[in-house]
Amino acid sequence: MAQTQMTAGQEWKRYWTLVLASSIGVSFFSFMSPALGLFMESLTREFGWSRTQISLGMSLGAIITVIGSPFAGMLIDRWGSRRLALPGLVLTAASIAAFGLSTGSVALWIGMWLIFGFISMTVKTTVWSTAVAGVFDTSRGLALGVTLSGTAAAQVIVAPLGNWLIATQGWRAAFLWLGFGWGAVALLFSLLFLYDIHDHRRAAIKNGGEALTAREDLSGLTVAQAWRNSALWRVAIATLLILAVTIAVNVHQFPILVDAGLTRADAGWIGSAVGIAGIVGKLVTGWLLDRFHARWIGGITLASTAIAFPLLIKGVSGTPVIVAAMMVSGYAAGTKIQICNYLTARYAGIRNYGTIFGFMASMIALAGAIGPLLGGVAYDMSGSYAPLLWGGAVISLISGALIFSLGRYPDWTADPDATPRR
């Protein structure tokens, strides 16, 4: 028998520590994307690498995640988030620190990114969002927003911190401090607070009682049903398209801003401010998702960067307009994976959420493979980021339109196997 639905206040009172641990975990996994741009100048100066070569490692590493994310999702559904995240945090921290051992060999650089791509599947968004989505329902939008604010928080922290570490300690030590320092914080909070629905059930069984925090009759689609679901496909395609350009701009954000005429110091602080805008975006969007249909909130948000991207082209605008454009871009960037998470939970249900979102994570990882390389190739071929930014504007409109086209949510309370009504 399903238990009575809790109010938003009851959910937060019981599970806020889980959201805190998950948000910190998300920040750790996601800081490498904006951090890579900080290291580009140092790597080029020391090894003579082009931006395409530097970006290639991240892109190829992301392909590992494309292949492995569905399998990682299956493991989450079977074992729970905690059993993957704890060892994963230790190994991921070590793999990040290892980038400081680069020798100038492009093959070694790519090899380290492949290892990072494999290991980091244990700490990617699916791990943390599955834990939160499994216990939140009434306030799921806001809970996922706070959790995924870790991505924006990483951007707030990594730009000034990484720039300072590179300037004072050198780029090799910067990788070491970012990997083990950030990883240690994430590990501590996960050890204390990362307990999801699987852990509550195991504890209840061990104590011989019913799991007060777990819904025994989890509703949702089977994996086969999800594979045939048109709404989920639209979410997946929109996510792939918008994140490919978003990640490209994110990874190359620092050189884009410097190319537009800003100093390195100003670019670093603007990058931090963009992270704050991302946090605001996640919280506001989460609050709105709990009150309005995501087709409106998501569609408008994804389309909004069609205005911001062209304003970042060199020579188009001055510093105040660049800052405003970055705030819009940061606000929207902070919501894209969050919207995908929320829509997956609403249209697929919770029964096989880890596995189904694992497929979505493959789309996110594919975007992560395409994005950095896309930005590097665009610059190396044209000497400018203008083709990337104009293309990003068009893709933003297409992605927003796909989300606008979604129908009503399925009614899981009436039918545990419901499919979305049109």
C-alpha positions as semicolon CSV with decimal commas, in nm:
position;residue;x (nm);y (nm);z (nm)
1;M;0,000;0,000;0,000
2;A;0,140;0,336;-0,099
3;Q;0,180;0,577;0,189
4;T;0,002;0,914;0,205
5;Q;0,181;1,182;0,007
6;M;0,389;1,414;0,222
7;T;0,371;1,792;0,203
8;A;0,666;1,987;0,067
9;G;0,759;2,092;0,420
10;Q;0,756;1,732;0,543
11;E;0,976;1,619;0,254
12;W;1,232;1,892;0,320
13;K;1,235;1,831;0,694
14;R;1,311;1,463;0,641
15;Y;1,545;1,474;0,341
16;W;1,725;1,809;0,332
17;T;2,059;1,653;0,429
18;L;2,033;1,417;0,132
19;V;1,985;1,718;-0,097
20;L;2,287;1,889;0,060
21;A;2,514;1,587;0,010
22;S;2,387;1,537;-0,345
23;S;2,440;1,902;-0,437
24;I;2,801;1,887;-0,320
25;G;2,847;1,562;-0,512
26;V;2,713;1,726;-0,828
27;S;2,950;2,020;-0,782
28;F;3,249;1,786;-0,762
29;F;3,160;1,587;-1,071
30;S;3,082;1,896;-1,279
31;F;3,368;2,137;-1,208
32;M;3,601;1,984;-1,470
33;S;3,399;2,125;-1,758
34;P;3,443;2,496;-1,674
35;A;3,791;2,428;-1,530
36;L;3,937;2,303;-1,858
37;G;3,919;2,649;-2,013
38;L;4,135;2,784;-1,728
39;F;4,413;2,538;-1,814
40;M;4,414;2,592;-2,192
41;E;4,666;2,877;-2,196
42;S;4,908;2,695;-1,964
43;L;4,886;2,369;-2,161
44;T;4,933;2,548;-2,494
45;R;5,232;2,743;-2,360
46;E;5,404;2,434;-2,214
47;F;5,321;2,169;-2,475
48;G;5,224;2,366;-2,786
49;W;4,884;2,198;-2,804
50;S;4,599;2,353;-3,002
51;R;4,262;2,407;-2,840
52;T;4,122;2,125;-3,049
53;Q;4,383;1,885;-2,909
54;I;4,311;1,999;-2,554
55;S;3,936;1,963;-2,603
56;L;3,971;1,624;-2,774
57;G;4,054;1,447;-2,449
58;M;3,734;1,560;-2,278
59;S;3,530;1,473;-2,586
60;L;3,667;1,119;-2,614
61;G;3,633;1,065;-2,241
62;A;3,268;1,162;-2,267
63;I;3,212;0,887;-2,525
64;I;3,284;0,633;-2,251
65;T;3,000;0,785;-2,055
66;V;2,771;0,772;-2,359
67;I;2,818;0,396;-2,372
68;G;2,823;0,326;-2,001
69;S;2,555;0,555;-1,853
70;P;2,257;0,319;-1,906
71;F;2,449;0,039;-1,733
72;A;2,540;0,273;-1,446
73;G;2,171;0,360;-1,419
74;M;2,082;-0,009;-1,391
75;L;2,333;-0,047;-1,108
76;I;2,177;0,250;-0,928
77;D;1,830;0,095;-0,958
78;R;1,970;-0,230;-0,820
79;W;2,214;-0,117;-0,551
80;G;2,131;0,247;-0,479
81;S;2,332;0,567;-0,514
82;R;2,546;0,531;-0,202
83;R;2,717;0,208;-0,306
84;L;2,833;0,365;-0,633
85;A;2,912;0,714;-0,511
86;L;3,144;0,642;-0,216
87;P;3,413;0,447;-0,403
88;G;3,349;0,659;-0,711
89;L;3,435;0,983;-0,532
90;V;3,774;0,847;-0,421
91;L;3,866;0,716;-0,766
92;T;3,743;1,027;-0,947
93;A;3,948;1,253;-0,719
94;A;4,257;1,049;-0,799
95;S;4,191;1,061;-1,173
96;I;4,155;1,441;-1,166
97;A;4,479;1,482;-0,971
98;A;4,653;1,259;-1,227
99;F;4,609;1,524;-1,500
100;G;4,890;1,711;-1,327
101;L;5,125;1,434;-1,444
102;S;5,081;1,521;-1,814
103;T;5,407;1,498;-2,010
104;G;5,321;1,664;-2,340
105;S;5,207;1,337;-2,497
106;V;4,865;1,386;-2,654
107;A;4,811;1,009;-2,631
108;L;4,868;1,018;-2,254
109;W;4,636;1,319;-2,220
110;I;4,360;1,136;-2,408
111;G;4,423;0,818;-2,210
112;M;4,377;1,002;-1,880
113;W;4,049;1,149;-2,006
114;L;3,929;0,800;-2,106
115;I;4,004;0,675;-1,754
116;F;3,830;0,979;-1,607
117;G;3,526;0,919;-1,829
118;F;3,495;0,559;-1,712
119;I;3,545;0,628;-1,342
120;S;3,330;0,941;-1,324
121;M;3,016;0,751;-1,431
122;T;2,989;0,656;-1,063
123;V;2,948;1,021;-0,958
124;K;2,756;1,174;-1,247
125;T;2,417;1,343;-1,230
126;T;2,220;1,017;-1,243
127;V;2,361;0,904;-0,908
128;W;2,255;1,217;-0,723
129;S;1,929;1,294;-0,903
130;T;1,803;0,937;-0,864
131;A;1,859;0,957;-0,489
132;V;1,665;1,284;-0,463
133;A;1,386;1,206;-0,711
134;G;1,317;0,877;-0,535
135;V;1,218;1,042;-0,207
136;F;1,078;1,379;-0,319
137;D;0,745;1,408;-0,498
138;T;0,550;1,719;-0,392
139;S;0,863;1,937;-0,400
140;R;1,059;1,737;-0,657
141;G;1,121;2,032;-0,889
142;L;1,277;2,247;-0,619
143;A;1,467;1,953;-0,468
144;L;1,624;1,869;-0,803
145;G;1,693;2,239;-0,855
146;V;1,884;2,266;-0,528
147;T;2,067;1,939;-0,599
148;L;2,174;2,044;-0,946
149;S;2,272;2,388;-0,819
150;G;2,595;2,209;-0,745
151;T;2,682;2,252;-1,112
152;A;2,642;2,629;-1,091
153;A;2,816;2,639;-0,753
154;A;3,112;2,468;-0,915
155;Q;3,124;2,742;-1,175
156;V;3,112;3,009;-0,904
157;I;3,403;2,851;-0,720
158;V;3,624;2,706;-0,991
159;A;3,686;3,022;-1,196
160;P;3,850;3,237;-0,923
161;L;3,988;2,938;-0,730
162;G;4,135;2,763;-1,033
163;N;4,280;3,087;-1,169
164;W;4,440;3,158;-0,831
165;L;4,581;2,807;-0,798
166;I;4,731;2,816;-1,147
167;A;4,884;3,158;-1,084
168;T;5,029;3,075;-0,740
169;Q;5,087;2,698;-0,741
170;G;5,117;2,614;-1,111
171;W;4,877;2,419;-1,328
172;R;5,001;2,077;-1,215
173;A;4,941;2,148;-0,847
174;A;4,606;2,305;-0,937
175;F;4,481;1,970;-1,069
176;L;4,600;1,803;-0,747
177;W;4,430;2,052;-0,515
178;L;4,105;2,059;-0,712
179;G;4,084;1,680;-0,731
180;F;4,168;1,572;-0,378
181;G;4,047;1,887;-0,200
182;W;3,703;1,905;-0,359
183;G;3,673;1,527;-0,359
184;A;3,738;1,505;0,015
185;V;3,454;1,747;0,091
186;A;3,212;1,555;-0,131
187;L;3,315;1,224;0,023
188;L;3,265;1,350;0,380
189;F;2,911;1,474;0,315
190;S;2,819;1,160;0,123
191;L;2,943;0,937;0,405
192;L;2,724;1,128;0,649
193;F;2,407;1,195;0,450
194;L;2,380;1,005;0,120
195;Y;2,102;0,757;0,201
196;D;1,842;0,699;-0,071
197;I;1,526;0,492;-0,100
198;H;1,728;0,170;-0,135
199;D;1,912;0,238;0,190
200;H;1,586;0,311;0,374
201;R;1,437;-0,016;0,249
202;R;1,741;-0,216;0,352
203;A;1,731;-0,058;0,698
204;A;1,359;-0,131;0,729
205;I;1,406;-0,495;0,630
206;K;1,694;-0,530;0,875
207;N;1,474;-0,393;1,153
208;G;1,184;-0,617;1,058
209;G;0,943;-0,331;0,984
210;E;0,802;-0,134;0,693
211;A;1,002;0,136;0,521
212;L;0,835;0,459;0,629
213;T;1,031;0,658;0,373
214;A;0,992;0,425;0,076
215;R;0,702;0,370;-0,162
216;E;0,674;-0,004;-0,212
217;D;0,459;0,028;-0,523
218;L;0,683;0,259;-0,726
219;S;0,502;0,364;-1,042
220;G;0,637;0,425;-1,387
221;L;0,725;0,287;-1,726
222;T;0,922;-0,024;-1,802
223;V;1,242;0,032;-1,996
224;A;1,074;-0,105;-2,311
225;Q;0,781;0,136;-2,271
226;A;1,017;0,428;-2,219
227;W;1,208;0,337;-2,534
228;R;0,886;0,378;-2,738
229;N;0,770;0,696;-2,562
230;S;0,767;0,998;-2,794
231;A;0,770;1,253;-2,510
232;L;1,090;1,108;-2,367
233;W;1,251;1,109;-2,712
234;R;1,169;1,478;-2,753
235;V;1,323;1,550;-2,415
236;A;1,634;1,351;-2,510
237;I;1,684;1,523;-2,846
238;A;1,625;1,872;-2,702
239;T;1,872;1,797;-2,422
240;L;2,138;1,667;-2,662
241;L;2,113;1,969;-2,891
242;I;2,106;2,242;-2,628
243;L;2,376;2,088;-2,410
244;A;2,615;2,037;-2,703
245;V;2,632;2,414;-2,759
246;T;2,601;2,498;-2,390
247;I;2,895;2,275;-2,297
248;A;3,096;2,411;-2,590
249;V;3,041;2,766;-2,464
250;N;3,099;2,659;-2,103
251;V;3,430;2,485;-2,171
252;H;3,552;2,771;-2,393
253;Q;3,388;3,042;-2,184
254;F;3,714;3,182;-2,049
255;P;3,881;3,225;-2,391
256;I;3,550;3,347;-2,541
257;L;3,539;3,629;-2,287
258;V;3,907;3,713;-2,328
259;D;3,862;3,704;-2,707
260;A;3,573;3,949;-2,667
261;G;3,807;4,196;-2,502
262;L;3,796;4,122;-2,129
263;T;4,103;4,074;-1,911
264;R;4,176;3,732;-1,761
265;A;4,087;3,861;-1,414
266;D;3,755;4,008;-1,533
267;A;3,676;3,692;-1,728
268;G;3,736;3,484;-1,415
269;W;3,508;3,694;-1,198
270;I;3,237;3,709;-1,464
271;G;3,257;3,331;-1,484
272;S;3,196;3,320;-1,111
273;A;2,900;3,558;-1,142
274;V;2,759;3,336;-1,416
275;G;2,765;3,049;-1,170
276;I;2,558;3,257;-0,927
277;A;2,310;3,325;-1,208
278;G;2,299;2,949;-1,265
279;I;2,211;2,886;-0,901
280;V;1,932;3,143;-0,921
281;G;1,812;2,978;-1,241
282;K;1,794;2,635;-1,083
283;L;1,610;2,754;-0,772
284;V;1,361;2,973;-0,958
285;T;1,303;2,707;-1,221
286;G;1,256;2,437;-0,957
287;W;0,997;2,650;-0,780
288;L;0,818;2,716;-1,110
289;L;0,826;2,349;-1,216
290;D;0,636;2,253;-0,901
291;R;0,361;2,500;-0,998
292;F;0,342;2,513;-1,380
293;H;0,383;2,262;-1,661
294;A;0,746;2,215;-1,760
295;R;0,667;2,262;-2,130
296;W;0,629;2,637;-2,067
297;I;0,907;2,678;-1,816
298;G;1,151;2,458;-2,004
299;G;1,065;2,581;-2,352
300;I;1,110;2,948;-2,267
301;T;1,429;2,886;-2,070
302;L;1,599;2,676;-2,338
303;A;1,508;2,926;-2,611
304;S;1,636;3,226;-2,414
305;T;2,003;3,169;-2,501
306;A;1,919;3,249;-2,864
307;I;1,938;3,611;-2,744
308;A;2,250;3,576;-2,530
309;F;2,494;3,382;-2,751
310;P;2,526;3,632;-3,042
311;L;2,605;3,913;-2,796
312;L;2,927;3,730;-2,696
313;I;3,076;3,753;-3,044
314;K;3,394;3,960;-3,062
315;G;3,322;4,322;-3,152
316;V;2,944;4,297;-3,123
317;S;2,899;4,458;-2,781
318;G;3,078;4,621;-2,491
319;T;3,147;4,494;-2,141
320;P;2,806;4,577;-1,984
321;V;2,618;4,394;-2,260
322;I;2,860;4,099;-2,242
323;V;2,797;4,074;-1,869
324;A;2,418;4,085;-1,925
325;A;2,440;3,819;-2,195
326;M;2,648;3,597;-1,967
327;M;2,391;3,634;-1,690
328;V;2,113;3,518;-1,926
329;S;2,332;3,233;-2,051
330;G;2,426;3,133;-1,696
331;Y;2,065;3,141;-1,577
332;A;1,954;2,919;-1,864
333;A;2,257;2,688;-1,847
334;G;2,178;2,621;-1,484
335;T;1,842;2,470;-1,575
336;K;1,901;2,242;-1,873
337;I;1,997;1,917;-1,701
338;Q;1,749;2,000;-1,425
339;I;1,464;2,024;-1,677
340;C;1,572;1,692;-1,831
341;N;1,576;1,530;-1,486
342;Y;1,234;1,665;-1,396
343;L;1,069;1,571;-1,726
344;T;1,218;1,222;-1,714
345;A;1,072;1,165;-1,368
346;R;0,731;1,301;-1,474
347;Y;0,702;1,114;-1,804
348;A;0,884;0,793;-1,706
349;G;0,797;0,763;-1,336
350;I;1,026;0,638;-1,060
351;R;1,010;0,259;-1,102
352;N;1,305;0,245;-1,345
353;Y;1,418;0,606;-1,317
354;G;1,788;0,526;-1,275
355;T;1,799;0,311;-1,588
356;I;1,585;0,545;-1,799
357;F;1,771;0,855;-1,691
358;G;2,088;0,658;-1,763
359;F;1,988;0,676;-2,129
360;M;1,926;1,050;-2,089
361;A;2,269;1,073;-1,929
362;S;2,409;0,913;-2,244
363;M;2,262;1,204;-2,441
364;I;2,415;1,446;-2,190
365;A;2,750;1,268;-2,220
366;L;2,727;1,270;-2,600
367;A;2,673;1,644;-2,580
368;G;2,977;1,654;-2,353
369;A;3,174;1,470;-2,622
370;I;3,057;1,697;-2,903
371;G;3,064;2,030;-2,721
372;P;3,430;2,083;-2,627
373;L;3,549;1,958;-2,966
374;L;3,288;2,171;-3,144
375;G;3,418;2,483;-2,973
376;G;3,782;2,397;-3,044
377;V;3,722;2,318;-3,412
378;A;3,510;2,632;-3,460
379;Y;3,791;2,848;-3,326
380;D;4,080;2,669;-3,497
381;M;3,908;2,675;-3,839
382;S;3,779;3,033;-3,832
383;G;3,996;3,207;-3,574
384;S;3,676;3,312;-3,400
385;Y;3,397;3,172;-3,184
386;A;3,132;3,346;-3,398
387;P;3,020;3,028;-3,588
388;L;2,971;2,847;-3,256
389;L;2,769;3,131;-3,105
390;W;2,544;3,188;-3,409
391;G;2,482;2,813;-3,439
392;G;2,405;2,799;-3,069
393;A;2,133;3,062;-3,111
394;V;1,956;2,854;-3,377
395;I;1,984;2,534;-3,175
396;S;1,841;2,710;-2,868
397;L;1,522;2,789;-3,062
398;I;1,490;2,431;-3,191
399;S;1,538;2,281;-2,843
400;G;1,286;2,516;-2,689
401;A;1,029;2,423;-2,955
402;L;1,071;2,050;-2,880
403;I;0,994;2,107;-2,513
404;F;0,697;2,331;-2,603
405;S;0,551;2,037;-2,800
406;L;0,513;1,806;-2,496
407;G;0,168;1,696;-2,379
408;R;0,021;1,652;-2,030
409;Y;0,193;1,450;-1,759
410;P;0,081;1,090;-1,705
411;D;-0,135;1,031;-1,397
412;W;0,068;0,779;-1,196
413;T;-0,173;0,787;-0,901
414;A;-0,455;0,653;-1,117
415;D;-0,247;0,399;-1,309
416;P;0,104;0,286;-1,202
417;D;0,176;0,196;-1,567
418;A;0,023;0,509;-1,717
419;T;0,160;0,656;-2,035
420;P;0,147;1,028;-2,115
421;R;-0,189;1,147;-2,241
422;R;-0,184;1,359;-2,554
